[in-house]
C-alpha cells in the first residue's frame, strides 16, 4: 500500500470520527439554543400583558382603478384602537388585520412599561430553533468532512497519476 493511500485511509477514518463526535456536540448546542429560547419566551409570557381593544377608526380604503381592484381584507393596516389599561383609557394606532372594522375587538399586547409589543412568541418555536440548530450544525460538519475527503482523494489521485507517469517513462527509457 502506497503512503498516499495510507494518508487517504487515515483522513477517511478521522472524518468519520469527527462526524460521529459532531452528533452529541450538535445535540448539546441544540439543547442550549432550546433552553435560552425557552427562557426568553417564558420571560415574554410573564411580562407581556394582553388587553382587549376596540377599533375606533380605520384608514380610508384606496380607490379602485380599472387596472387595480379595491383591496379587501388583505394584510395588515394601521387602525386607531382604544383600550383600558390599569384603569386608564388609551387610544393609539395599532397594526391590525385590514378587515377589522370600527367596533371590532382586537388584542393589544403591552410590556411592563405600557408600550405596545408584538404578541409573545409561541413556546413551540424554542423546540424548532433547537432542533434546527442541531441539524444545521451536524449537517455542516458532515459536509465539511465530506469535502475534505473529496479534495484529499482528488489531490492524492493526481499525485498517484504523476507518480505512475514517471514510473512508466522510467521503464520505457530503460528498454529503449
C-alpha positions in Angstrom: 0.0 0.0 0.0 1.4 3.4 -1.0 1.9 6.1 1.6 -0.7 8.3 -0.1 -3.3 5.5 0.2 -2.5 5.2 3.9 -2.9 9.0 4.2 -6.3 8.9 2.5 -7.4 6.0 4.7 -6.4 7.9 7.8 -8.3 11.0 6.6 -11.4 9.0 6.0 -11.2 7.4 9.5 -10.7 10.9 11.0 -13.6 12.3 9.1 -15.9 9.5 10.3 -14.7 10.1 13.9 -15.3 13.8 13.6 -18.8 13.3 12.2 -19.5 10.8 15.0 -18.4 13.3 17.6 -20.4 16.0 15.9 -23.7 14.3 16.8 -23.5 14.7 20.6 -21.9 18.2 20.2 -24.7 19.3 17.9 -27.3 17.9 20.3 -25.7 19.8 23.1 -25.7 23.0 21.2 -29.3 22.4 20.1 -30.3 21.9 23.7 -28.6 25.1 24.7 -30.4 27.0 21.9 -33.7 25.5 23.1 -33.0 26.4 26.7 -32.1 30.0 26.0 -35.1 30.5 23.6 -37.4 28.9 26.1 -36.2 31.2 28.9 -36.7 34.3 26.7 -40.1 33.2 25.7 -41.2 32.4 29.2 -39.9 35.9 30.2 -42.0 37.4 27.5 -45.1 35.5 28.6 -44.6 36.6 32.2 -44.0 40.3 31.4 -46.3 41.0 28.5 -49.9 41.8 29.2 -52.9 41.2 27.0 -55.7 43.8 26.7 -58.9 43.8 24.7 -59.1 46.9 22.4 -61.8 48.3 20.3 -61.2 49.7 16.8 -62.3 53.3 16.8 -61.2 54.4 13.3 -59.7 52.9 10.1 -57.9 54.5 7.2 -59.9 55.0 4.1 -59.7 52.2 1.5 -57.6 53.0 -1.5 -59.7 53.9 -4.6 -60.2 51.2 -7.2 -58.8 51.8 -10.6 -59.6 49.9 -13.8 -56.2 48.1 -13.5 -56.3 47.6 -9.7 -59.4 46.3 -8.0 -60.1 47.6 -4.5 -58.2 45.9 -1.7 -60.5 43.9 0.6 -59.5 42.1 3.8 -55.8 41.6 2.8 -52.8 42.1 5.1 -52.2 44.4 8.0 -53.2 48.0 8.2 -52.9 50.8 10.8 -56.0 51.2 13.0 -56.8 53.5 15.9 -57.6 51.3 18.9 -58.8 52.2 22.3 -58.4 50.1 25.4 -58.4 50.4 29.2 -55.0 49.6 30.8 -54.9 49.7 34.6 -58.0 51.9 34.8 -56.7 54.4 32.3 -58.1 54.7 28.8 -55.6 54.7 25.9 -56.1 55.3 22.2 -53.1 54.5 20.0 -52.5 53.4 16.4 -52.1 49.6 16.1 -51.3 47.4 13.1 -54.3 45.1 12.7 -55.9 43.0 10.0 -57.1 45.1 7.1 -60.6 43.7 7.5 -61.0 44.9 11.1 -63.9 47.4 11.2 -64.9 50.1 13.7 -66.3 48.4 16.8 -64.4 45.1 16.3 -62.5 43.8 19.4 -58.8 43.1 18.8 -56.0 42.0 21.2 -53.4 44.6 22.3 -50.1 43.4 23.9 -48.0 45.7 26.1 -44.8 45.3 28.1 -44.2 46.3 31.7 -43.7 50.0 30.6 -47.1 50.0 28.8 -45.5 50.1 25.3 -47.2 48.1 22.6 -45.3 44.9 21.6 -45.8 42.0 19.3 -47.6 39.0 20.9 -45.2 36.8 22.8 -43.6 34.0 20.8 -45.2 30.6 20.9 -43.2 28.2 23.1 -43.0 25.6 20.4 -40.7 27.9 18.5 -38.0 27.1 21.0 -38.1 23.5 20.1 -38.0 24.2 16.4 -35.0 26.5 16.9 -33.1 24.0 19.0 -33.7 21.1 16.5 -32.8 23.4 13.6 -29.6 24.5 15.2 -28.5 20.9 15.9 -29.4 19.6 12.4 -27.7 22.5 10.7 -24.5 22.2 12.8 -24.3 18.4 12.3 -25.0 18.8 8.6 -22.4 21.5 8.2 -19.7 19.4 9.9 -20.7 16.3 7.8 -20.5 18.4 4.6 -17.1 19.9 5.6 -15.7 16.4 6.3 -17.1 15.1 3.0 -15.5 18.0 1.1 -12.2 17.4 2.9 -12.1 13.7 1.9 -13.2 14.6 -1.6 -10.4 17.2 -2.0 -7.8 14.9 -0.5 -8.9 12.0 -2.7 -8.6 14.3 -5.8 -5.2 15.6 -4.8 -3.9 12.1 -3.9 -5.3 10.8 -7.2 -3.4 13.4 -9.1 -0.2 12.7 -7.2 -0.5 9.0 -7.9 -1.2 9.7 -11.6 2.0 11.8 -11.8 4.0 9.1 -10.0 2.7 6.4 -12.4 3.6 8.5 -15.4 7.1 9.0 -14.0 7.4 5.2 -13.4 6.2 4.4 -16.9 8.6 6.9 -18.5 11.4 5.5 -16.5 10.6 1.9 -17.6 10.3 2.8 -21.3 13.6 4.8 -21.2 15.4 1.7 -19.7 14.1 -0.6 -22.5 14.9 1.7 -25.4 
